């Protein structure tokens, strides 16, 4: 049975995530300690005891979700799981950094600092209230791309996240995204809803953030991952560090091709996907994209302990 390790993106955050892992596994606690040291603040205290409104801020949520994913990975390793049990790693948006840290391509401290920069850069790229994102349910990627093109009307509106066969997220100028919601409903979408996000991620409006990430990534050492990364913007495996560096920059403005990534992994023989970290959102997307796939979630000590029956 071929397996992939996958890592969640923004939206999975909850107060208290990873605390039980840190209390149970010293290696998991060491991840949170390393992230705190790298950022020069007690992010772990915010994750475990703070307000959800503060944790949801992009600059906090991104390193926090990475820390939780890596803590879960260290807990799995403490129970005998090895990275090379997986044929591939992949992550949804910021989860790509978690995947690279898990695969030894990127140090945890560097991943935390990069995600703090990425979160701030994405937040600051577009003035609050100018951009928006919306989830379109019940139309496929091509149909939503057509909707976005019609809605743009000289502004920016792009299909940003191709999550599964019936869930595509559009991103761009607020007025254009609002038009897309109405057009999608006319074209038969089951639902089309604006998302409670702080910025329009994964569209051309994020170019200032991409430029900042290019500069930040240029300063960081990237190793070849010990397991190939299935990159968001390529939907296929990549192992060359310089290619990964370029793709991480491209990812800021590019579409997250998650559905295609899952299908590509399934075509390479992956039958089991382990979602490592907070939440279970990816598992639902995976089951809808690659029928018959098995999924498991690892975000608590109980999840990890269940491995050994």
N, C-alpha and C positions, 0 to 999 in steps of 0.2 A: 504494500500500500504506500503510494507516494503522498507526501505531506507538504503543506506550505504553512509557514508562520506568518500571520497577518496582524497588523497593528492599527488601532482605531485613530480617527481624527477628531477634530473639534466637534463639540456637541455631546460627547460621551462623559464629560466631567461631572462629578458629584462630590459634595463635601464628604470626607471620610475615605475616599478611594485610596486603596493601598495601605491604609493604616494597619489592618490586620496582618497583611503580608509582612510589613516591617516589624510587627510585634512577634511574629512567628519565625521569621527567617533573618538572621543577621546579615546575610548577603543582600537581602531586599532593603533593609534599613540603610545599609552602606550606600545604596543608590541614592536615596533621598538625602543622605548626608553630603554626598558628592555634589548633587545638584544645588543644595543650599550653599555650599562653599563656593561653587562656580559663580553663583549669582550674587553672593555677598549678602544674602538675606535668608530668612527662615520661610522659604516657600512651602516647606512641609507643614508648618504651622497653619498657613492659610488653607492648604489642601484639607487638613484634618479638622480644623477648628474654626475656619473663617466663614465669611458670608459667600453664598453662591454668586451673588452679583459681582463680588471682587474676583472670585475664581474664574468666572466666565469672561472677564476681560481678556482679550486675545493674547496680550503679552504675558499673562499668567497661565491661561489655559493650555497654551502650547507646550511650555516646558513641564507643566504639571502632568499632562497626559503622557508625555514621553517618560517622565520619572516613574509613573505608575506602571507603564508597560515594561520598562526595564526591570523594575522590582519584581514583577510577575515572572519575567524571563529568568531572573536569578533564582527565584523560588523553584521554578521548574528544573533548573540546572542542579539545585541542591537535592532534588529528588531523582537525579540520574538522567534527566533529559539532556541531550547534547544538540547543539545548533545544527550539526550535520545530519540529524534525524530529518531535517527539512530539505526538500529539493530547491525551494525558493523562499525568499522573504519578500513581503510587500507591505505597504502602509498607505492609508488613505490621507492624502494631503500631508499634514504635519506628521502623520504616522510613518511617512517615508523616512524621516529622521530617526524615529524609534527603530525601524527595521534596519537602518544602516548601523546604528549603535549596537543593536543586538548581534549583527553580523560582523562586528569588529572593524567596520570601515571607518567609523567615526567614534571618537571618545565620548563618554557620557558628559563630561564637563563641557566639551566643545559643542555637543548637541544642545545642551541646556542654554549656553550663551547664544548660539545661533538662533534658537527658537525664540529667545527673548527679543533679539534684534528683529527677527522675522515678524513676530507678533506686533511689535511697536511700528515697524515699517509698514505693515499692511494696514494697521489702524490709521496711521498718519498720511497714507497715500491719497486718501479721498476725504474731504470734509464731511463730518457727521451730517447725515440727512441727505447727502447728494447721491449716494449709491444705495442699492438694494439687491436682495437675492430672493428668488421664489422657487418653490418646489412644484414641478408639474408632474402629476401622477396620471398614468393611463395612456400616455403617448410615448413613442420610442424616441431615440436620440435624433434621428433624421427629421422626424416631425417637429420636435422641439427646436431643432436648429432652424427650420423654416419659420417657425413662430418667432424666434428671436430676431431673425433677419428682417421680418416684416415689422416687428415692434421697434427696431432700432431708430428708424427715421432720422438718420444722421447722427444719432448718439451711439452709445455702446450698449449692446445687449448680446450676450453670448451664452451658449450652452456650456456651463462651467463644470458640472459634475455629472458624468454619465454613470449613475450608481447601479442601476439594474434595468431590466427590460421595460419597466413601467415607472421608473423614477429618475427624472432628469432635473437638475437645478440650473436655473438661469441666473445670470449676474450682470450688473451694469448700472447705467444711470437709472435713478429711481423712477422717473417718468416712463422710461422705456420698459423697465421691468414690470411696472404696473400695467402698461399696454399689453405686454406679453401674457400676463395673467388673464386678461379679458379675451385676447385672441385665442389662447389655449382652450378656454372654456367653450368658445364657439366651435372650435375644431374637435371637440369631443373628449377633452381631458376629464377624467373622473373628478379630480380636484386640482386647483391651482391656488397656492397660498403663499403669501409673503412670509419670509422667515425672519425670526427675531435675531438678526445678526448685526454686528457693529460696522461692517464694511462689505463692499462687493468683491469677494475673493475670486481668484481664478478668472479674471477678465483683463482686458487691455488697460483699464483704469489703475491696475496694480503695477504699472511699469515703474513708477518711482521706487516701489518696494523691491522690485526685481533688481533695479540698479544697486540698491543698498545691499541686497543679498549677494550680488556678484562681488562686491568689494569685501564683504565679510567672509564669504567662502574662499576667496583668494588667499586669505590669511591662515587657513586651517589645513591641517594634514588630513588627507583622505587616503585610506588604504583600500586595496581590493577587498570586497566583502568575501568572507569565507563561504558564503552561500550566495548565489546570484540574486540581485535585486530585480524585481519586476517593476519597472519605473512607471509612474502615473502617466506621464505624457507620451510614452512609447508603447505601453501595454505589451512589453516583451522584456526579456531578461537582459541585464547589462552588468558587467563586472569591472570595466575599466574606470579607474578613479577619476580621470579627467572628463570622461563622458558623464559620469555621475554628477560631478561638480556642475557641468553645463546644464544638465537636466534639472537639477535642483533650482537653478535660476529660472529656467524656462517654465518650471512648474508654477511659479508665482502668478504668471499671467495666463498659463495654459490650462486646458481642460484636464480634470482628473478622470482618466479613462478606466474607471474601476470595473465596470461590466466587462469590457474587453480584456482587461488584465486577468480577471477570474476565468473567463472563457479560455484565454491563452494558456493559463496554468493547467486547466482541466484537459486541454488538448495535448499537453506534455505529459499527461498521465496522473496529475494530482487528483486524488479522490477525497482527501481529508484536509480541511482547513482549520488550523488552531488560531482563534482570535485571542490575542494576548494583551491584557490590560483592561481598561474600564469599559463597561457596557457590552451590548450584544448586537449593535446596529449592523456591523459588517456581516454577521452570520446570516441575517435575513436577506441581505443583498446577494450574498453568495449563493444561497439556496435558490433564489429566483433567477440567477444568471446561469448557473451550472447545475442543471437538474440532476438529482441523485447524489450530489456531493454531501459528505458528512462534515458537520461543523462541531467544534467544542470551544468552550469559553474558559479562559483562565484569568480570573481577576481577584480571587480570594484564596485563602489557605485551603478551604474546603474543596474548591475546584482542583487545586494542585494535588491534594491528598487523594482525591478520587482516582487519580491515575494508577495508584498502587492498590486500588480496591479495598 
